[in-house]
Amino acid sequence: MANLVTNVQSSVEANPDDPAVVYEDHEFSYGELWEQTGQFAAALRENGAEPGDRVALYLPNLPQLVAAFHGALRAGCVVVPMNPQYKSREISHLLEDSGAETVVALADVVPFVEEVRDETNVETVVTVGGEADAGTPFREFLTEGDDSVAERADDDVAVQPYTSGTTGQPKGVQLTHRNLASNARQSMDIVPDGLQPSDRKIGVLPLFHIYGMTVGMNAALFAGATFYPLPKWDAQEALSLVEDAELTLFDAVPAMYNDIINQPNAESFDLSSLRQCTVGGSGIPIEVLRAFEDLYPVRIDEGYGLTETSPVTHFNSPNWGRRVGSIGKPLEGVDARIVTEDFETVAPVEEGPVDEDEVDMDEVTGELVVSGPNVMKGYLGLPEANRKAFTEADGKRWFHTGDLGYHDEDGYFYVVDRKKHMINTAGYNVYPREVEELLFEHEAVADAAVVGIEDDRRGETVKAFVVKTPDADVTADEIREYCLSNLAEYKHPREVEFVEELPRTTTGKVQKYELADE
């Protein structure tokens, strides 16, 4: 294995005239994409960039991001993806911590880069689209390239994304060429009969996020397939694109599938071209999965992963079957365990998913830990965080995911919630996801999130934030009674608050810390 970008080079050599990226009415062949990555790499080198230098990409899903990403790799540089919705305060830490000297940014956000430039090592700003008061337009930055690809070792860092920072400063995750190449290949294999050059894959997941980057962009390009990036999520636009371009593969997060089923004209779209939908980022409510599959003739296969694991570790692959409610089995080459705080393995249940009212969840649940070629090298410059993140045992280096779950004798794993989200009320553990699953079954609930809030008597108690379906006529008392009639008394939300929408990240995760602070 060598430089990650050689996987794209193989697709170029096999089918140089086939479409690699389609954006709006523009089609870029593999040959054209490769030429542009070479021009970008040459420009970086001409500008003084050396292997190992950081190049920040501050862009939505655009063809220029695809070219700059792989062009930076060709030059031997390390890609630092940044959320294009971030403002100056948020990018300041990422740029300072990474030491990036080059930033490729949408013209609209260049002022945020300029605001923090003096606090960072940024020397070169390349702009995309529109007009910016500073920086060099992308096309003008490119220079004549050659066929060279910088040599990199398997354990050299290729991409350095940052954690979301919901519990402190975002941490730089060092993902190597081996990490990312192995996981993109694994992501190709989870598609029925493998990802094919004839496949057409939508890119609605943001490419600054590891799910969209690996499972979306890289898996498609490594297979010689065609990638259709969309710069922002719009359910109507995405559904129309799938129908019009007869796309075959759709990757999304649960919130996107929830958006789709709540579209008033959802039934009018023909998605018969799709041969697989995947979901990750967080657990999909079973009611959302079933509603989508009732609408369209395609199955949603659920997987699991984290930024630190490149990302996929588990999947409900067609190769071994789907178990609804499970994150699936570990991918080939990935080991997984459920462990206690003393790192003792928790025994599996006979078969999942279990009825959480009939099983003592504290007896079968532990933390999910994983080991494999896709697990990060470590957090940049944070020895204490790395010490807490890993455990050496049985000759392997195990990464602590921070997720609580259980497994069954058939090898399927189940995540019940984040360790930090578990609510302890009067000595009882409540997993918010269980309550959320029930809320999604209520016909008046379009979206929901459950958090723990302070309570003088119980320490913590359960609160539900609910988004009503259009024209729904339901009261907070009715929601509470509904939960009380279906759950143990200590699990039901004692407070229910109706909101217009839930605060979410661009990858669809509910920002529960914002709700808990309300």
C-alpha positions in Angstrom: 0.0 0.0 0.0 1.3 3.5 -0.8 -0.1 7.0 -1.2 -3.8 6.9 -0.8 -4.3 8.7 -4.2 -2.8 5.8 -6.1 -6.2 4.2 -5.8 -7.7 7.0 -7.9 -4.8 6.7 -10.3 -5.7 3.1 -10.9 -9.3 4.1 -11.9 -7.8 6.8 -14.2 -5.6 4.2 -15.9 -8.5 1.8 -16.3 -11.1 4.2 -17.6 -9.7 7.7 -18.3 -12.8 8.8 -20.3 -15.4 7.6 -17.9 -17.2 10.2 -15.8 -15.7 10.7 -12.3 -17.6 13.7 -11.0 -20.9 15.1 -12.2 -21.9 18.5 -10.8 -25.0 20.3 -12.1 -24.5 20.2 -15.9 -20.8 19.7 -15.8 -19.2 16.2 -16.2 -15.5 15.6 -15.3 -13.9 12.5 -16.7 -11.3 10.5 -14.7 -8.6 11.9 -17.1 -9.7 15.5 -16.5 -9.9 15.0 -12.7 -6.4 13.5 -12.6 -5.0 16.3 -14.7 -6.4 18.9 -12.3 -5.1 17.0 -9.2 -1.7 17.1 -10.9 -2.0 20.9 -11.5 -3.0 21.5 -7.9 -0.1 19.3 -6.6 2.3 21.2 -8.9 1.0 24.6 -7.6 1.5 23.5 -4.0 5.1 22.4 -4.7 5.8 25.6 -6.6 4.4 27.5 -3.6 6.9 25.8 -1.3 4.7 23.0 0.1 6.6 19.9 1.2 5.4 16.4 2.1 3.7 16.4 5.5 2.6 20.0 5.2 -1.1 20.7 6.1 -3.5 21.9 3.4 -6.9 23.0 4.8 -10.0 22.6 2.7 -12.8 25.0 3.8 -15.4 24.1 1.1 -18.8 22.6 0.6 -19.3 19.6 -1.7 -17.9 21.0 -4.9 -15.7 19.5 -7.7 -12.8 21.8 -6.6 -12.8 20.0 -3.2 -12.5 16.6 -4.9 -9.6 17.9 -7.0 -7.8 19.8 -4.2 -8.2 16.8 -1.8 -6.5 14.4 -4.1 -4.1 17.0 -5.4 -2.8 17.7 -1.9 -2.3 13.9 -1.5 -0.4 13.8 -4.8 2.0 16.4 -3.4 2.4 14.3 -0.2 0.6 16.9 1.9 -1.9 16.3 4.7 -5.5 17.3 4.1 -7.2 19.2 7.0 -11.0 19.3 6.2 -13.0 22.1 7.8 -16.7 22.6 8.1 -17.7 25.3 5.6 -20.4 26.5 8.1 -17.7 27.4 10.7 -16.9 31.0 11.4 -13.6 32.6 12.3 -13.7 31.7 16.0 -14.3 28.0 15.1 -11.6 27.7 12.4 -9.0 29.6 14.4 -8.2 26.6 16.6 -8.2 24.2 13.6 -5.7 26.3 11.6 -3.5 27.1 14.6 -3.4 23.5 15.9 -2.8 22.0 12.4 -0.2 24.5 11.3 -1.8 24.7 7.9 -0.1 27.1 5.6 -2.5 26.8 2.6 -6.3 27.2 2.8 -8.7 26.5 -0.1 -11.9 28.3 0.8 -15.2 29.3 -0.7 -15.0 33.0 -1.5 -17.9 33.8 0.9 -15.8 32.5 3.9 -12.4 33.9 3.0 -13.1 36.9 5.3 -13.2 34.5 8.2 -9.7 33.2 7.2 -8.4 36.7 6.9 -9.7 37.5 10.4 -7.5 34.8 12.0 -4.6 34.8 9.6 -2.3 36.7 12.0 -2.9 34.1 14.7 -2.0 31.1 12.4 0.6 30.0 9.9 -1.6 30.6 6.9 0.4 32.0 4.0 -1.7 31.1 0.9 -5.4 31.4 0.4 -7.0 29.8 -2.7 -10.6 30.9 -3.4 -13.4 29.0 -5.1 -16.5 30.7 -6.6 -17.6 34.3 -6.4 -15.2 37.1 -5.7 -13.0 37.6 -2.6 -10.9 40.6 -1.5 -8.0 38.3 -0.8 -6.5 35.1 -2.2 -5.9 33.5 -5.6 -8.8 32.1 -7.6 -8.6 28.3 -7.9 -8.1 28.3 -11.7 -5.3 30.8 -11.5 -3.6 28.9 -8.7 -3.3 25.8 -10.8 -0.1 25.3 -12.8 1.3 22.8 -15.3 1.6 19.5 -13.6 3.2 16.1 -14.4 2.4 12.5 -13.6 4.3 12.3 -10.3 2.8 11.1 -7.0 4.7 11.8 -3.8 5.9 8.6 -2.0 4.3 8.1 1.4 4.5 5.3 3.9 1.5 3.4 5.2 1.7 5.1 8.6 2.2 8.6 7.3 -0.8 10.9 8.0 -3.0 11.6 5.0 -6.0 13.4 6.4 -6.4 15.2 9.7 -10.1 15.9 10.5 -11.2 17.3 13.8 -13.6 16.0 16.3 -16.8 18.0 16.7 -15.6 19.5 19.9 -18.9 19.1 21.8 -17.0 18.3 25.0 -14.1 20.7 24.7 -11.6 21.8 22.0 -11.8 19.8 18.8 -9.0 17.2 18.6 -7.0 16.6 15.4 -7.5 13.0 14.4 -4.4 11.6 12.5 -5.6 9.2 9.8 -2.9 7.5 7.8 -2.8 6.4 4.2 -3.3 2.8 5.4 -6.3 3.8 7.7 -8.2 5.5 4.9 -7.3 3.1 2.0 -8.3 0.0 4.0 -11.6 1.5 5.0 -12.5 2.8 1.5 -11.9 -0.7 0.2 -14.0 -2.2 3.0 -16.7 0.3 2.1 -16.6 -0.8 -1.5 -17.1 -4.4 -0.4 -20.3 -3.7 1.7 -22.2 -2.9 -1.5 -24.1 -5.9 -2.9 -21.7 -7.5 -5.5 -19.2 -4.8 -4.7 -19.1 -1.1 -5.8 -18.9 -1.2 -9.6 -17.7 1.3 -12.2 -21.3 1.4 -13.5 -22.5 2.7 -10.1 -23.6 6.3 -9.7 -23.3 7.5 -6.1 -24.9 10.7 -4.6 -22.8 12.9 -2.4 -25.2 14.5 0.1 -23.0 13.8 3.1 -20.6 16.7 3.7 -17.1 15.8 2.4 -15.4 17.5 5.4 -16.9 14.7 7.4 -15.2 11.3 7.4 -18.4 9.4 6.4 -18.9 11.4 3.2 -15.2 11.4 2.5 -14.5 7.7 2.8 -17.8 5.9 2.1 -19.0 8.5 -0.4 -16.2 10.2 -2.4 -13.2 7.8 -2.0 -15.1 4.5 -2.3 -16.7 5.8 -5.5 -13.5 7.1 -7.1 -11.5 4.0 -6.1 -14.1 1.8 -7.8 -14.2 3.9 -11.0 -17.8 4.9 -10.3 -19.4 8.3 -10.8 -19.8 10.7 -7.9 -22.5 13.3 -7.8 -21.7 15.9 -5.0 -24.4 18.3 -3.7 -23.1 21.3 -1.8 -26.0 21.4 0.7 -28.7 19.0 1.9 -32.1 19.5 0.3 -34.4 16.6 0.3 -36.3 17.6 -2.8 -33.1 18.3 -4.8 -31.6 15.0 -3.7 -34.7 12.9 -4.6 -35.0 14.6 -7.9 -31.3 13.9 -8.7 -31.7 10.2 -7.8 -34.7 10.0 -10.1 -33.4 12.0 -13.0 -29.8 10.6 -13.1 -31.0 7.1 -12.1 -28.4 7.0 -9.2 -27.7 3.6 -7.7 -26.2 4.3 -4.3 -27.4 6.6 -1.5 -25.5 7.3 1.7 -27.1 9.4 4.4 -27.6 10.1 8.1 -30.9 9.4 10.0 -32.0 13.0 9.9 -31.9 13.0 6.1 -34.1 9.9 5.9 -36.4 11.5 8.3 -36.6 14.6 6.1 -37.4 12.4 3.1 -40.3 10.5 4.7 -41.8 13.8 5.9 -41.8 15.4 2.4 -45.4 16.0 1.4 -44.8 14.5 -2.1 -42.4 11.8 -1.0 -44.5 9.1 -2.7 -44.2 10.8 -6.1 -40.5 10.1 -6.5 -39.3 7.1 -8.4 -36.2 5.7 -6.6 -36.3 2.3 -8.4 -32.7 2.8 -9.7 -31.3 2.6 -6.2 -29.7 -0.7 -5.3 -28.5 0.2 -1.8 -29.0 2.9 0.8 -26.7 3.1 3.8 -27.1 5.0 7.1 -24.6 5.9 9.7 -23.5 8.8 11.9 -26.0 7.8 14.6 -28.6 5.1 15.1 -31.6 5.4 12.8 -35.0 5.1 14.6 -36.6 1.9 13.5 -39.9 3.7 12.6 -38.0 6.0 10.2 -36.3 3.0 8.6 -39.6 1.2 8.1 -41.4 4.3 6.8 -38.7 4.8 4.1 -38.7 1.2 3.1 -42.5 1.3 2.8 -42.2 4.2 0.4 -39.4 2.9 -1.8 -38.2 -0.5 -3.2 -34.8 -0.3 -1.6 -33.3 -1.4 1.8 -31.5 0.8 4.2 -28.4 -1.0 5.5 -27.1 0.4 8.9 -23.5 0.7 9.8 -21.4 2.3 12.5 -18.2 4.1 12.8 -16.3 7.2 14.1 -14.0 9.8 12.8 -11.2 8.0 14.7 -11.9 4.7 12.8 -11.9 6.2 9.2 -15.0 5.6 9.9 -16.7 2.2 9.4 -16.2 -0.6 11.9 -19.6 -2.4 11.7 -22.1 -3.0 9.0 -25.3 -4.9 8.2 -23.8 -6.3 5.0 -25.8 -8.2 2.5 -23.0 -10.8 2.8 -24.2 -11.8 6.2 -27.7 -10.4 6.5 -29.4 -7.5 8.2 -30.7 -7.4 11.8 -32.9 -4.4 12.3 -31.8 -2.5 15.4 -28.2 -3.7 15.1 -25.2 -1.8 13.8 -24.2 -5.1 12.2 -21.1 -7.2 12.5 -17.5 -6.0 12.4 -16.0 -5.6 9.0 -13.3 -8.0 7.8 -10.1 -7.2 9.6 -11.8 -5.3 12.4 -12.1 -6.7 15.9 -14.7 -5.5 18.4 -15.5 -6.2 22.1 -18.0 -5.1 24.7 -16.0 -4.5 27.9 -16.5 -3.4 31.5 -14.6 -0.5 33.1 -12.0 -3.1 34.1 -11.7 -4.2 30.4 -13.3 -7.5 31.1 -15.3 -8.9 28.2 -19.1 -8.8 28.7 -20.8 -12.0 27.8 -23.1 -11.9 24.7 -26.9 -12.3 24.8 -28.3 -15.2 23.0 -29.9 -13.1 20.2 -30.6 -9.4 19.8 -32.1 -7.0 19.8 -33.3 -7.6 23.4 -36.4 -6.3 25.1 -34.9 -3.6 27.3 -37.8 -4.0 29.8 -37.2 -7.7 30.2 -33.4 -7.7 30.5 -31.2 -6.1 33.1 -29.3 -3.8 30.7 -26.6 -3.1 33.2 -25.7 -6.8 33.1 -25.3 -7.1 29.3 -24.1 -3.6 28.4 -20.5 -2.3 28.3 -18.3 0.0 26.3 -17.7 -0.9 22.6 -13.9 -1.1 21.8 -12.4 -1.8 18.4 -9.1 -2.6 16.8 -8.1 -2.8 13.2 -6.2 -1.3 10.2 -8.7 1.6 10.1 -8.1 2.9 13.7 -6.3 6.2 13.8 -2.7 6.8 14.6 -3.7 9.1 17.5 -4.8 12.6 18.4 -2.3 15.3 17.3 -0.2 16.5 20.2 -2.5 15.1 23.0 -0.6 12.3 24.8 -3.1 12.3 27.7 -6.1 12.0 25.4 -4.3 9.2 23.6 -3.6 7.4 26.8 -7.3 7.5 27.7 -8.4 6.5 24.1 -6.4 3.3 23.9 -5.9 0.1 25.8 -3.2 -2.5 24.9 -4.5 -6.0 25.5 -4.0 -9.4 23.9 -1.4 -8.0 21.5 -3.8 -5.5 20.1 -4.4 -1.8 20.5 -8.1 -1.2 21.3 -9.8 2.1 20.8 -12.5 3.2 23.3 -15.5 4.4 21.3 -17.3 6.0 24.2 -20.5 4.1 23.1 -22.4 1.7 25.3 -23.8 -1.4 23.8 -24.1 -5.2 23.8 -23.6 -8.1 21.4 -25.2 -11.4 20.7 -24.0 -14.9 20.0 -24.4 -14.5 16.2 -21.8 -11.7 16.2 -24.1 -8.7 15.9 -23.5 -5.6 17.9 -26.1 -3.1 19.3 -25.4 0.4 20.5 -27.8 1.7 23.2 -26.3 5.2 23.6 -23.3 7.3 24.1 -21.6 6.9 27.5 -21.9 10.6 28.1 -25.6 10.7 27.2 -26.8 8.0 29.7 -29.1 9.5 32.3 -28.9 8.3 35.9 -32.2 9.1 37.6 -32.6 8.1 41.3 -30.0 5.3 40.8 -31.6 3.9 37.6 -29.9 4.1 34.2 -32.0 5.5 31.3 -30.7 5.2 27.7 -32.2 8.2 25.8 -32.3 6.3 22.6 -34.9 3.8 24.0 -37.2 6.7 24.8 -36.6 8.4 21.5 -37.4 5.2 19.6 -40.8 5.2 21.4 -41.5 8.9 20.6 -40.9 8.3 16.9 -43.7 5.7 17.0 -46.2 8.4 17.9 -48.0 9.7 14.9 -47.8 13.3 16.1 -43.9 13.2 16.4 -41.8 14.2 13.5 -38.5 14.5 15.4 -37.4 14.0 19.0 -34.4 14.1 21.3 -34.1 13.1 25.0 -31.7 14.5 27.5 -31.0 14.4 31.2 -31.7 17.6 33.2 -30.9 18.4 36.9 -33.5 17.3 39.4 -33.3 18.1 43.1 -34.8 14.8 44.2 -33.5 12.4 41.6 -30.2 14.0 40.6 -31.3 13.8 37.0 -34.6 13.4 35.3 -35.7 12.8 31.7 -36.7 15.6 29.4 -38.0 15.2 25.8 -37.8 17.8 23.1 -40.4 17.1 20.4 -41.0 18.5 16.9 -44.6 17.9 15.9 -45.7 16.7 12.5 -47.6 19.3 10.5 -51.0 20.1 11.9 -50.5 17.7 14.8 -52.8 18.4 17.8 -51.0 16.9 20.8 -50.2 18.2 24.3 -47.2 17.7 26.5 -49.4 15.8 29.0 -50.5 13.4 26.2 -46.9 12.7 25.2 -46.0 12.1 28.9 -48.9 9.7 29.3 -48.0 7.9 26.1 -44.5 7.3 27.3 -45.7 6.3 30.8 -48.0 3.7 29.4 -45.2 2.1 27.3 -42.1 2.5 29.6 -41.1 1.9 33.2 -42.1 4.8 35.3 -38.6 6.1 35.9 -37.9 6.2 32.1 -40.8 8.4 31.0 -40.0 12.1 30.3 -41.2 14.3 33.2 -40.8 17.3 31.0 -41.8 17.7 27.4 -41.0 20.7 25.4 -42.2 21.4 21.8 -39.7 23.0 19.5 -39.7 24.0 15.8 -36.5 22.1 15.1 -33.7 20.3 16.9 -30.1 21.7 16.9 -28.1 19.5 14.6 -24.6 19.3 13.3 -24.2 19.4 9.5 -24.0 15.6 9.7 -27.4 15.3 11.4 -26.3 14.6 14.9 -28.5 16.3 17.6 -26.4 18.6 19.7 -27.7 17.5 23.0 -25.4 19.7 25.0 -27.4 22.7 23.6 -30.7 21.1 24.7 -29.4 20.2 28.2 -28.3 23.8 28.7 -31.8 25.2 27.9 
